[in-house]
Amino acid sequence: MNELFSDEYFMKQALIEAKTAYDKGEVPVGAVIVCRNRIIARSYNLTETLNDVTAHAEMQAITAAASVLGGKYLIDCTLYVTVEPCSMCAGALGWSQITKVIYGARDEKRGYRNFSIEVFHPKTIVKGGVLEDEASELMKRFFKERR
């Protein structure tokens, strides 16, 4: 399914960001934030480039989206991210009151579900596994090349 404005369509946009990160030697995680079927923020991991452990794709996207919207709350927005958010990013997303979080691959080691499943705002809808194989394969290839 690749209908316009579907979860798969927007996750493919996040995968484009992840591939950019991969090409730059960053851990290949990409994110887009969508509001009313329009991408308002695109980002990828920048932890190596910025020498900043907080420069995850989700954090970069939250900052950019808040700037576009002119406020700190991301109500009526959806984050598409290629890998399950870590607890730091999930916490920030919770504070932003984002409406939906859609992720691709599960992060077995550092994903938020290993630490707290109640970190998001109570009204936030979370869905995993969208284009999981593509996101997972990109991560596996990245780490295999660096070992």
Salt bridges, closest charged atoms under 4 A:
ASP7 OD2 - LYS127 NZ 2.82
GLU17 OE2 - ARG42 NH1 3.03
ASP76 OD2 - ARG36 NH2 3.94
GLU84 OE1 - ARG106 NE 3.31
GLU84 OE2 - ARG113 NE 3.73
GLU108 OE1 - ARG106 NH1 3.18
GLU145 OE1 - ARG146 NH1 3.52
